[in-house]
Amino acid sequence: MDAAELLQSYSEGKNDFSGEDLRGIRLNQADLININLSRCDLHGAELVFAYLSRVNLQGAKLNNANLSGAYLAQANLAASDLNTAQLHGSVLYRANLSRTNGIFANFLDASLVEADLRGANLSSANLRGACLRQANLSSPRKGGERVNLRRADLQGADLQGADLQGADLCWADLRRANLKGAKLLHSNLANANLSNAILHEANLNDADLSEAILNRTQLHQAQMVRAVLIEADFTDARLGLANLTEAKASKAVFLRCQMSEAKFTRADLSLATLRQAQMLKAVFHEAYLTKADLRDTDLSQANLLKADIGGANLTGANLSGATMPDGRVVN
């Protein structure tokens, strides 16, 4: 079926074109509200700036298709194939992209506000500058595949309030991304780059951030309870009032971090570098700080009660008013 035939049939009231062979069809700027294109073969199709509100593209083959600038609000793209598809600047507000194959897809500057991306495979996809506010990228509670964002490019993406529970973001590029209030519980962020990202009030409980890069990252009031932070680099990050209770941060780097009133209760900070960090009123109750580098740190009024500081280097540290492991308060 060619474009002229489809548009003519649509104008005459036909709405169901499911299963049609539409490879390479050109429907640029076409107005096709509510059309049913489920299971269609749209390989290499051109739908640039097409108006596709509430369109049904479930199970459709859209690999190598060009949907740049298309309006796909509330569209159903569940289980569709978007491998290498172009969606630059497209609007996918509240769209259903669950179980979608979006490997190497281009979502540059796309709007995915409140979109459903559960179980989607977006490995190596380009999501630079995309807006994913309140999007659902969580893993199914009972079985099913977690969202695959391995090596995805999310530089500058807006993910405020997004649900990324259990998502696989290993090696993802999240530099300058806005993840304020995002849910990242049990997510895999190992080796991810979160430099200059905003994670204020984000929930990273039980997340894996081993060897992740978080230089100059803003983590004010972030929740990182039981998070795995082994060899993560937090240089110049801001962690004021953050909760790292029982975090595993062995060999992590917190060089020059601002961590006033942060909580490290029972955290493992053995061999960690905390040099020149600002930790006014921070809590290290029962923390494991064996052989940690605490040179020139500000630990004034910090709580180190029952902490293990064996072999730790405290040269030049400010311990004024701090409670030491034995309960003694430094004058």
Helices and strands as residue ranges (DSSP letters): H 3-11
